[in-house]
Amino acid sequence: MIGDGSTAALVGRDGRVAWLCVPRFDSDPLFCSILDRERGGSFLLAPDRLVDARHGYEDDTGVLVTEMRSDTGVVRVTDCLSLRAGADLIEDVPAARGELLRCVEVIEGEVDLLIAIEPRGGATAERIGEGLTIRPARSQAVLRLASSVPLDGLHDRIHLVRGERADFALRWGQGGHRRAAREPGEILDATVDAWRRWSRCISYDGPREPAVRRSAVTLKMLDFLGSGAILAAPTSSLPELIGGVRNWDYRFAWVRDAAFSVYALRRVGLDAEAWGFLGWVLDALERDGKPRVLYSIDGIAPAAERIDPDLEGYRGSAPVRWGNGAAQQRQHDAYGEIVDAAYQWGARSGNLDQIWERLVDLIEAARRLWNEPDQGIWEVRTSGRVFTYSAAMCQVALERGARLAERFGLPGDAAGWRADAEQISRSILEDSWDDKQQSLTENLGGGGLDASLLALPLRRVVPARHPKMVATVEAVVRELGAGDGLLYRYRHDESPDGLPGHEGAFLLCSFWLVDNLALQGRLEESLELYESLCDRSSALGLLSEEVHPTTGAFLGNFPQAFSHVGLISSGINLSRRLHEAPA
């Protein structure tokens, strides 16, 4: 993946841009061959008769380098969504140039370079100088392809020998109507420089430092600079099981991600991103009047979920969906997520006066609704239930609200909130406990096991070493374990979610297991599991939402912000425990 704070592209080792939405993350895709090889469209730069390829990032950047070998030579392609010279990735909203820059250089032998630009639905092209004006059939946008070599059209072949290079800049929006004042090499250098100046903010000294740094860069590529929203993933409809229907559009920002992301980002020195995300959540709440499950990157309700009839889906896994119907669900954990993120802000700054009235409304809502049914953290598409996790996050809203009111002398029923928080904690330990399973369960009143229970100690609802929590961890591993530390979220036969089929193992749940083991003092087991999860990253250090427990293949949308938040958070927690442990 490459990104610029406005959009993101997926580039394969075969030199094909298989995913790109312009001008923003949530725009219609210009290229989406990952969802349909024939009809999705792509942008190919590759040597004829490709034999082998490898790729990697320039250190601490979102700039990707791919080396491709043919039977006659080796070509290096450097891809980026370019940034303005001197761009500040913390403060500058217009950092993105609106340009996909692809720089090609032959480093061995000679190659016939294949060039194929195929927007979804086709396009017309008109030559202007050494470039092309491109009009995609499915878009009102007009694109401009600037090229350092003459092109005959959208499909071409050029011969290059060692030391020769060719540069291609695909521009849209305002960038599509201007001539670059700088050379492609200078633009590329400026983009690398902007990334590395930003990455100096990353502060981490713990296990698997390269993986944590790459996760931070990945989250930054999913950070919409226009608002502070962090996308769940840049893609849509990559299936949770090949051939299944659990295919969702994740190009939105979930309120649930707020507290987890704020915690992870601020602990590795990325305060601006953490508080920017919190600010986005609170602005969206004020604009809408109530917390939604998810929002568009502008902080408004997303378009209604719809099925695309034209695309066959990744490896034939239909349907392809745009929009996300979970936006209309009731999920009571949102109250605790927002208040917990605000608690982290208040504990740091002490400045809550401007948002306190909104927080009180959330705290009171949690007080009223904690034992009412909702669709829960996993967004089931059945009638609601009283999920233990949702009740726990209502406890978080009340407990954090009481802490803030007491600490800063803010108006509100602090004593009553604290009493209600304690009541919810008792209810969780009593009403969700199942003697036969020797575990807390997914619902107040009983039910199946749910890996979201592993988050309770992380949110300080139930202590990690409480006997019932220790037993729950063991039960989750025993009953939801998929092997090698991987966990399913829940059993579909025990906990119907309104959808047919099954899914892969959910990576975030395994990172939660890492944290529980560390909090219980089982550091060697925790570190071993953490290392194995980091090893599941792609060659680029990226993680999906889920993995196939047998093959290890990635499932779900990619890359997945929550998985990278888990990697960062677990690294931080392990680092702290390792430093505290006796030599």
Helices and strands as residue ranges (DSSP letters): E 2-3, E 8-11, E 16-21, E 29-31, E 42-47, E 50-57, E 64-70, E 73-83, G 93-95, E 96-118, E 123-128, E 131-136, E 143-147, E 155-161, E 165-171, G 173-177, H 184-199, H 209-221, E 253-254, H 257-267, H 271-288, E 294-295, E 306-308, G 314-316, E 320-322, G 325-328, H 333-349, H 356-369, H 388-408, H 414-431, E 433-434, E 439-440, G 451-455, H 467-480, E 481-483, E 486-487, E 505-506, H 507-519, H 523-534, E 546-547, E 554-555, H 561-580
